[in-house]
Amino acid sequence: KNIEFIQAEINKISSQIEVYEKADKLKATIAEFDKLISKNLNMKEKAKAKTDELEAKLKECAETVEKLKNIESTVKEYEFGLKELERAETEIKKFRNLYSDYEKAADVYLKAKKKYIDSYNKCNEITQLYIQKEKAYLDEQAGLLAKDLQEGEPCPVCGSLNHPNKAQLSPKAPSFSEIEKLKDEKEKLNMITSSLSAEAGKYKGILLSLEGELKKGCSSIPENTDISQIPALIEKETSSNRILIDKLTGLLKNAKKDADIKSNAVQIQEETEKRIAAGKEYILKLQDEITYYTAQNKLNAEQLQSINEELIFKSKAEAADRINKLLSDKKSIEENIENAREKYENLNKLIIENDSKIKTLEIQKSGLESYDIQSLQMDKNKAEEHKAELSEEISLIQSRIINNNKVLKSVKEKISVLKEYENRIKIIKPLSDTANGNIPGKERITLEAYIQSAYFDMILNRANTRFMIMTDGQYEMKRAETANNLKSQSGLEIDIIDHYTSSTRSIKSLSGGESFKAALSLALGFSEQVQSSCGGIKIDTMFIDEGFGSLDSQSLEQAIRALLKVTDGNKLIGIISHVSELKERIDKQISVSKRKAGGSLVEIKN
């Protein structure tokens, strides 16, 4: 190699030093991206494991929520039952206080009665003594008159002047003052006895009023229960009610614990879903970074490969070593130039010989195959254009991947929200169907009708006490437990139990008179239930407009008997009717008759 060749090679290698530095930077970038890819893969694997753990926890929470899906309605049912029991306990307590008042009133009445009887007996004794003394006093009137008679003075009785046989005064004869004293004492005792009698009567009235209240009973103690049995019944109902309250309180406490468990599970479920969504978003982010770094490393590797194809050596150090060696060779050649000059002449001869050989070789060369450099250059250009198209397509695909990942992320977020709404619908829909009576295959009873039916049963129980009397025990009303079909609403229909035929049928099958009795019984039962359930409300008056004309004489008698029983408790029943038999049975009337001249005449008859 001559100096020019060595220098040319040195220049060529030196010109590629910057390319070696670029290649080193690319290698460092590839190594850094490889580390990031490895790190992200590790983090992605951990995030995936954590997400799987959270999904298992979410499934466990969902199972807990599903298991306790009806716990809120159970809590409300227990709370309602507990309120009903507490209301019954309050009612029993009021009834116990009423019975206590009755016992106190009975004690007061007995004491007042005893005072009256003692006073009456004493008054009777004084009266008898007064009668005896007065009789004795009257019997001794002759002796009293004769006691002061003097001979020659006329007798105030017969006018005789002679008094041979004057009546003798008994030594035990009472005096007038003694009689007057007994009379005053008798009249005083009469006044006291009369006062005590009025007081005893007042206390008896109070006692009878309380006795009437007791005989009406309460919701747990039947009407007309023997008063002597009331204390035992009160204690029995109190004990039974307390046992039920304690039991229901325990059930309610456990139900509330389950409700808290469900609430906590729902909260954990929501938090876990958020954490899962965040974890999946984080995994997608890591995957996007991995995809990006992988794509960049691919481009960097291709660029590095392209650079390496242009470089002579593998590294900058090898190139530097080669330059140093070439410099050393150049120096050695320059030192040998001088020595080579001396041999020039000898070599000149050799050159001539070699020229001859060259000519021979050129002749041989002319027979060798030639290459089309222009065609090869065109192939190279086409390859570079194809490479540019592929690079552009790769960039387009990477852009589409990023956009698709964003769309996928958005879709997954919407799916998560949709699942949340589906879970809420699964909880709310059964509650809505139950409250509105829309459960397929079951009775169509709304929550409102269900609550009303509980009070309706109480009204029917009270109404039946009248209805049984009016129908001689033949008919009894009861709430229909099922509707005519599963498409109709149910809960407040009425059936009739016919005790004569032991059958049950619809209330619509009753005749006009029987329907009137049923309506009248329901009105009376409703008023009693309102007064019993709502403290402070009293319904003392009721007006009945017609309906009696549809009753036969026996039914009319039964209806009047039931109404008279109601009026015994200081109730006022107003009847608007044209039935003559009914007019004869009513003492106080307001009669309205038309006038021929127009208008109406109103008369009050007592």
C-alpha positions in Angstrom: 0.0 0.0 0.0 1.3 3.4 -0.9 1.0 6.5 1.2 -1.9 7.9 -0.8 -3.9 4.7 -0.4 -3.2 4.6 3.4 -4.1 8.2 3.7 -7.3 7.7 1.7 -8.2 4.8 4.0 -7.4 6.9 7.1 -9.6 9.7 5.7 -12.4 7.2 4.9 -12.3 5.7 8.5 -12.0 9.2 10.1 -15.0 10.4 8.1 -17.1 7.5 9.7 -16.1 8.4 13.4 -19.4 10.5 13.8 -21.3 7.6 12.4 -19.7 5.3 15.0 -20.9 7.7 17.7 -24.4 7.7 16.3 -24.3 3.9 16.3 -23.2 3.9 19.9 -26.0 6.2 20.8 -28.5 3.9 19.0 -27.1 0.9 20.9 -27.5 2.8 24.2 -31.0 3.8 23.3 -31.9 0.2 22.3 -30.5 -1.1 25.6 -32.4 1.6 27.6 -35.7 0.7 25.8 -35.0 -3.0 26.4 -34.7 -2.2 30.1 -38.0 -0.2 30.0 -39.7 -3.0 28.1 -38.6 -5.6 30.7 -39.6 -3.3 33.6 -43.0 -2.6 32.0 -43.6 -6.3 31.4 -42.8 -7.1 35.0 -45.1 -4.3 36.2 -47.8 -5.4 33.8 -47.6 -9.0 35.2 -47.9 -7.7 38.8 -50.8 -5.4 37.8 -52.5 -8.3 36.0 -52.1 -10.5 39.2 -53.4 -7.7 41.4 -56.4 -7.2 39.0 -57.1 -10.9 39.0 -57.1 -10.8 42.9 -59.4 -7.8 42.9 -61.8 -9.5 40.4 -61.9 -12.5 42.8 -62.7 -10.2 45.6 -65.4 -8.4 43.5 -67.0 -11.8 42.7 -67.0 -12.6 46.5 -68.7 -9.2 47.2 -71.2 -9.7 44.4 -72.1 -13.1 45.9 -72.6 -11.5 49.3 -74.8 -8.7 47.8 -76.8 -11.3 45.9 -77.2 -13.5 49.0 -78.5 -10.5 51.0 -80.4 -8.8 48.1 -83.7 -8.7 50.1 -82.3 -7.8 53.5 -83.6 -4.2 53.4 -87.2 -5.4 52.9 -86.6 -7.9 55.7 -85.4 -5.1 58.0 -88.5 -3.0 57.2 -90.7 -6.0 57.7 -89.2 -6.6 61.2 -89.4 -2.9 62.0 -93.1 -2.8 61.0 -93.8 -5.9 63.0 -92.0 -4.5 66.0 -94.0 -1.2 65.8 -97.2 -3.2 65.6 -96.2 -5.2 68.7 -95.2 -2.0 70.5 -98.5 -0.5 69.5 -100.3 -3.6 70.9 -98.2 -3.4 74.1 -99.2 0.3 74.5 -102.8 -0.7 73.9 -102.6 -3.5 76.5 -100.9 -1.0 78.9 -103.8 1.4 78.4 -106.2 -1.4 78.9 -104.4 -2.4 82.1 -104.6 1.2 83.3 -108.3 1.2 82.5 -108.7 -2.0 84.5 -106.7 -0.3 87.4 -109.1 2.7 87.2 -112.0 0.2 87.2 -110.7 -1.5 90.4 -110.1 1.9 92.0 -113.6 3.0 91.0 -115.0 -0.2 92.3 -113.2 0.3 95.7 -114.5 3.9 95.9 -118.0 2.8 94.9 -118.0 0.0 97.6 -116.8 2.4 100.2 -119.4 5.0 99.2 -122.1 2.3 99.1 -121.1 1.1 102.6 -121.2 4.7 103.9 -124.7 5.0 102.3 -125.9 1.7 103.8 -124.5 2.6 107.2 -126.1 6.0 107.1 -129.4 4.5 105.8 -129.4 1.9 108.6 -128.7 4.6 111.2 -131.3 6.9 109.7 -133.8 4.0 109.7 -133.1 3.4 113.3 -133.6 7.0 114.2 -136.8 7.1 112.1 -138.2 4.0 113.9 -137.2 5.5 117.3 -138.8 8.8 116.3 -142.0 7.0 115.2 -142.1 5.1 118.5 -141.4 8.2 120.6 -143.9 10.2 118.7 -146.5 7.5 119.1 -145.7 7.3 122.8 -145.9 11.0 123.0 -149.3 11.1 121.3 -150.5 8.2 123.5 -149.6 10.3 126.5 -151.5 13.4 125.3 -154.4 12.8 127.7 -152.0 12.5 130.6 -150.2 15.6 129.6 -153.5 17.5 129.4 -154.8 16.1 132.7 -151.6 16.9 134.5 -152.4 20.7 134.8 -156.2 20.4 135.2 -157.7 22.1 138.3 -161.1 21.5 139.9 -163.6 24.0 138.7 -161.7 24.8 135.5 -163.1 23.5 132.2 -161.4 20.5 130.5 -159.9 21.6 127.1 -161.3 18.4 125.7 -164.8 17.9 127.1 -165.4 21.2 129.0 -166.3 19.5 132.3 -165.6 21.4 135.4 -165.2 18.3 137.5 -162.3 15.9 137.0 -162.9 12.9 139.1 -160.7 10.5 137.0 -157.9 12.4 135.5 -155.6 10.5 133.1 -152.3 9.5 134.6 -149.1 10.5 132.9 -146.7 7.5 132.4 -143.3 8.1 134.0 -141.6 7.0 130.6 -143.6 9.4 128.4 -141.3 11.4 126.1 -141.3 15.2 126.2 -142.0 17.4 123.2 -138.5 18.7 123.2 -137.2 15.1 123.0 -139.5 14.5 120.1 -138.3 17.6 118.3 -134.7 16.7 118.9 -135.3 13.2 117.4 -137.1 14.9 114.5 -134.2 17.2 113.8 -131.7 14.3 114.0 -133.9 12.2 111.6 -134.1 15.0 109.1 -130.4 15.7 109.3 -129.6 12.0 108.8 -132.1 11.9 105.9 -130.1 14.7 104.2 -126.8 13.0 104.8 -128.2 9.7 103.5 -129.6 11.4 100.4 -126.3 13.0 99.8 -124.4 9.7 100.3 -126.9 8.0 98.0 -126.3 10.6 95.3 -122.5 10.2 95.8 -122.8 6.4 95.6 -124.9 6.7 92.5 -122.2 9.0 90.9 -119.5 6.5 91.6 -121.7 3.6 90.4 -122.1 5.6 87.1 -118.3 6.0 86.8 -117.9 2.2 87.5 -120.5 1.2 84.9 -118.9 3.5 82.3 -115.5 1.9 83.0 -117.1 -1.5 82.9 -118.6 -0.7 79.5 -115.2 0.4 78.3 -113.6 -2.8 79.6 -116.3 -4.9 77.9 -115.4 -3.4 74.5 -112.0 -5.0 74.9 -108.9 -4.2 72.9 -107.4 -5.7 69.7 -105.9 -8.6 71.7 -108.8 -9.1 74.2 -112.3 -10.0 72.9 -115.3 -7.9 73.6 -117.6 -8.8 76.5 -114.9 -10.7 78.2 -115.8 -11.6 81.8 -114.2 -8.8 83.9 -112.8 -11.3 86.4 -110.8 -12.9 83.6 -109.3 -9.6 82.4 -106.2 -9.5 84.7 -105.1 -13.0 83.7 -105.7 -12.2 80.0 -103.7 -8.9 80.3 -100.8 -10.7 81.9 -101.0 -13.5 79.3 -101.0 -11.0 76.4 -98.3 -8.9 78.0 -96.0 -11.9 78.5 -96.8 -13.2 75.0 -96.2 -9.8 73.4 -93.0 -9.3 75.3 -91.7 -12.7 74.1 -92.5 -11.7 70.5 -90.9 -8.3 70.9 -87.7 -9.8 72.3 -87.6 -12.4 69.5 -88.3 -9.8 66.8 -85.8 -7.4 68.3 -83.2 -10.1 68.1 -84.1 -10.9 64.5 -84.1 -7.2 63.6 -80.6 -6.8 65.2 -79.3 -9.7 63.1 -81.0 -8.4 60.0 -79.4 -4.9 60.5 -76.0 -6.6 60.9 -76.6 -8.4 57.6 -77.7 -5.1 56.1 -74.5 -3.5 57.3 -72.5 -6.4 55.8 -74.3 -5.9 52.5 -73.8 -2.1 52.6 -70.1 -2.7 53.3 -69.9 -5.3 50.5 -71.6 -2.8 48.1 -69.1 -0.1 49.1 -66.1 -2.5 48.7 -67.6 -3.7 45.4 -67.8 -0.1 44.1 -64.2 0.6 45.3 -63.0 -2.7 43.9 -64.6 -2.0 40.5 -62.9 1.4 40.4 -59.6 -0.2 41.4 -60.0 -2.9 38.7 -60.9 -0.2 36.1 -57.8 1.8 37.2 -55.7 -1.4 37.1 -56.9 -2.3 33.6 -56.2 1.3 32.5 -52.7 1.0 34.0 -52.1 -2.3 32.2 -53.3 -0.7 28.9 -50.9 2.2 29.5 -48.0 -0.2 30.2 -48.9 -2.2 27.1 -49.0 1.0 25.0 -45.6 1.9 26.3 -44.3 -1.6 25.6 -45.7 -1.4 22.1 -44.1 2.0 21.6 -40.7 1.0 23.0 -40.8 -2.2 20.9 -41.7 -0.3 17.7 -38.9 2.3 18.4 -36.4 -0.4 19.1 -37.3 -2.1 15.8 -36.8 1.2 14.0 -33.5 1.8 16.0 -32.3 -1.7 15.2 -33.1 -1.3 11.5 -31.3 2.1 11.5 -28.3 0.5 13.4 -28.2 -2.4 10.9 -28.2 0.1 8.1 -25.4 2.0 9.7 -23.4 -1.1 10.5 -23.6 -2.1 6.8 -21.9 1.2 5.9 -19.2 0.9 8.6 -16.0 -0.8 8.0 -15.4 -1.8 11.6 -17.7 -3.0 14.4 -16.8 -0.2 16.8 -15.2 3.2 17.1 -12.3 1.7 19.1 -11.5 -0.7 16.3 -11.6 2.1 13.8 -9.2 4.2 16.0 -6.9 1.2 16.3 -7.0 0.8 12.5 -6.2 4.5 12.0 -3.2 4.2 14.5 -2.0 1.2 12.6 -2.4 2.9 9.3 -0.5 5.9 10.6 2.2 3.6 11.8 2.3 1.9 8.4 2.4 5.3 6.6 5.4 6.3 8.7 7.1 3.1 8.0 6.4 3.5 4.2 7.8 7.0 4.3 10.9 5.7 5.9 11.2 3.0 3.3 10.7 5.4 0.4 14.2 6.4 0.4 15.3 2.8 0.4 12.9 2.1 -2.4 14.4 4.8 -4.6 17.5 2.9 -4.8 15.7 -0.1 -6.0 13.8 1.9 -8.6 16.0 1.1 -11.4 15.8 -2.6 -10.7 12.1 -2.3 -10.4 11.8 -0.3 -13.6 12.9 -3.3 -15.5 10.4 -5.3 -13.7 7.7 -2.8 -14.6 8.5 -3.2 -18.2 8.0 -6.9 -17.8 4.9 -6.3 -15.9 3.5 -4.0 -18.6 3.9 -6.8 -21.0 1.9 -9.0 -18.7 -0.7 -6.4 -18.2 -1.3 -6.1 -21.9 -1.8 -9.8 -21.9 -4.2 -9.7 -19.0 -6.2 -6.8 -20.7 -6.6 -9.0 -23.7 -7.9 -11.7 -21.4 -10.1 -9.2 -19.6 -11.9 -8.2 -22.8 -13.4 -11.7 -22.9 -15.0 -11.3 -19.3 -18.8 -10.6 -18.6 -19.8 -7.0 -18.0 -22.4 -5.6 -15.5 -25.2 -3.0 -16.0 -24.5 -0.5 -13.3 -27.5 1.7 -14.2 -29.9 -1.3 -13.9 -28.5 -2.2 -10.5 -28.8 1.5 -9.4 -32.5 1.4 -10.4 -33.1 -1.8 -8.4 -31.5 -0.1 -5.4 -33.8 3.0 -5.8 -36.9 0.8 -6.1 -35.8 -1.1 -2.9 -35.3 2.2 -1.1 -38.8 3.4 -2.2 -40.4 0.2 -1.0 -38.6 0.6 2.3 -40.0 4.1 2.6 -43.5 2.9 1.8 -43.2 0.2 4.5 -42.0 2.7 7.0 -45.0 5.0 6.2 -47.3 2.0 6.5 -45.7 1.0 9.9 -46.3 4.6 11.2 -49.9 4.5 10.0 -50.5 1.1 11.7 -48.9 2.4 14.9 -51.2 5.4 14.8 -54.3 3.2 14.3 -53.2 0.9 17.1 -53.0 3.9 19.5 -56.4 5.1 18.4 -57.9 1.6 18.7 -56.4 1.3 22.2 -58.1 4.6 23.1 -61.4 3.4 21.7 -61.0 0.1 23.5 -60.3 1.9 26.8 -63.5 4.0 26.3 -65.6 1.0 25.5 -64.3 -0.9 28.6 -65.2 2.2 30.7 -68.7 2.3 29.2 -69.0 -1.5 29.8 -68.1 -1.0 33.5 -70.7 1.8 33.8 -73.3 -0.4 32.0 -72.5 -3.3 34.4 -73.0 -1.0 37.4 -76.4 0.1 36.0 -77.3 -3.6 35.3 -76.4 -4.5 38.9 -78.6 -1.6 40.2 -81.5 -2.7 38.0 -81.2 -6.3 39.3 -81.6 -4.9 42.9 -84.3 -2.3 42.2 -86.4 -4.2 39.6 -87.6 -7.0 42.1 -88.3 -4.3 44.7 -90.4 -2.3 42.2 -92.2 -5.4 41.0 -93.0 -6.4 44.6 -94.2 -2.9 45.6 -96.4 -2.6 42.5 -97.7 -6.2 42.6 -96.2 -7.1 39.2 -94.4 -10.4 40.0 -95.4 -12.9 37.3 -97.2 -16.0 38.5 -98.0 -14.5 41.9 -100.9 -12.4 43.4 -100.9 -8.9 42.0 -101.1 -7.0 45.3 -99.5 -3.6 45.7 -97.6 -2.5 48.8 -100.3 0.1 49.5 -103.0 -2.6 49.2 -100.9 -5.0 51.4 -100.7 -2.4 54.2 -104.4 -1.5 53.8 -105.3 -5.2 54.0 -103.9 -5.4 57.5 -106.2 -2.6 58.7 -109.0 -4.0 56.6 -108.8 -7.3 58.5 -109.3 -5.4 61.8 -112.3 -3.6 60.4 -113.8 -6.9 59.2 -113.3 -8.4 62.6 -115.3 -5.6 64.2 -117.9 -5.5 61.4 -118.5 -9.2 61.7 -119.7 -8.8 65.4 -122.6 -6.8 63.9 -123.1 -8.8 60.7 -123.3 -12.1 62.5 -126.1 -10.6 64.7 -128.0 -9.2 61.7 -127.8 -12.5 59.8 -128.5 -14.8 62.8 -125.0 -16.2 62.6 -125.3 -17.3 58.9 -122.9 -15.0 57.3 -119.4 -13.8 58.1 -117.2 -11.5 56.0 -113.5 -12.2 55.3 -110.9 -10.6 53.0 -110.4 -12.5 49.8 -106.9 -14.1 49.9 -106.6 -14.5 46.1 -107.8 -12.5 43.0 -110.0 -14.0 40.3 -106.9 -14.4 38.2 -103.2 -13.6 38.3 -103.6 -10.6 36.0 -105.9 -8.7 38.4 -104.9 -6.7 41.4 -105.8 -8.3 44.7 -105.8 -7.5 48.4 -109.1 -5.6 49.3 -111.8 -7.9 47.9 -114.4 -9.4 50.3 -115.7 -13.0 50.4 -118.7 -14.3 52.4 -118.6 -17.4 54.6 -122.0 -19.1 54.7 -122.0 -21.0 57.9 -125.3 -22.7 57.0 -123.8 -24.3 53.8 -120.1 -24.3 54.9 -119.2 -22.5 51.7 -117.3 -19.4 50.7 -118.4 -17.1 47.9 -118.1 -13.5 46.6 -119.9 -10.7 48.5 -121.4 -9.7 45.1 -123.7 -12.8 45.4 -125.6 -11.3 48.4 -129.1 -10.1 47.9 -130.0 -6.3 48.2 -131.1 -6.6 51.9 -128.0 -8.7 52.8 -125.8 -6.3 51.0 -127.3 -3.4 53.1 -126.6 -5.4 56.3 -123.0 -5.9 55.1 -122.5 -2.2 54.3 -124.0 -1.2 57.6 -121.8 -3.6 59.5 -118.7 -2.3 57.6 -119.6 1.3 58.4 -120.0 0.5 62.1 -116.8 -1.6 62.2 -114.9 1.1 60.4 -115.9 3.8 62.9 -114.9 1.6 65.9 -111.5 0.7 64.3 -110.8 4.4 63.6 -111.5 5.3 67.3 -109.5 2.3 68.5 -106.4 3.0 66.3 -106.3 6.8 66.4 -106.0 8.3 69.9 -108.2 11.3 70.5 -110.6 10.7 67.6 -114.2 9.9 68.6 -117.0 9.1 66.2 -120.2 9.6 68.1 -122.6 10.2 65.2 -123.6 8.2 62.1 -126.3 8.9 59.5 -127.8 6.1 57.4 -129.6 7.1 54.3 -132.3 4.6 53.2 -131.5 0.9 52.5 -134.0 -0.4 55.2 -136.7 -0.8 52.5 -134.9 -3.8 51.1 -135.1 -5.7 54.4 -137.8 -8.1 55.5 -139.4 -7.8 58.9 -137.0 -10.2 60.6 -133.9 -8.6 59.0 -135.3 -5.2 59.9 -135.6 -6.3 63.5 -132.0 -7.7 63.5 -130.7 -4.4 62.1 -132.6 -2.3 64.7 -131.3 -4.5 67.5 -127.7 -4.0 66.3 -128.1 -0.3 66.0 -129.7 -0.1 69.5 -126.7 -1.9 70.9 -124.5 0.8 69.3 -126.5 3.6 70.8 -126.1 2.0 74.3 -122.6 3.4 74.3 -123.7 7.1 74.1 -123.6 7.0 70.3 -126.1 8.9 68.0 -127.4 7.1 65.0 -129.4 9.2 62.5 -131.7 7.2 60.0 -133.2 8.7 56.9 -136.0 6.4 55.8 -139.6 6.1 54.6 -140.2 2.7 56.1 -143.2 2.9 58.4 -142.2 0.0 60.7 -138.9 1.8 61.3 -140.7 5.1 62.2 -142.7 3.3 64.9 -139.5 2.0 66.6 -137.7 5.5 66.6 -138.7 7.8 69.5 -137.0 11.0 68.5 -137.8 12.0 64.9 -137.5 14.9 62.5 -140.4 14.6 60.1 -140.2 16.3 56.7 -143.4 16.5 54.6 -144.3 18.3 51.4 -146.8 21.1 51.4 -149.3 21.5 48.7 -148.5 25.2 48.4 -144.9 24.4 47.9 -141.9 23.9 50.2 -141.6 21.4 53.1 -142.8 21.2 56.6 -140.3 20.1 59.3 -141.5 18.8 62.7 -139.4 17.6 65.6 -141.1 14.7 67.5 -139.8 13.6 70.9 
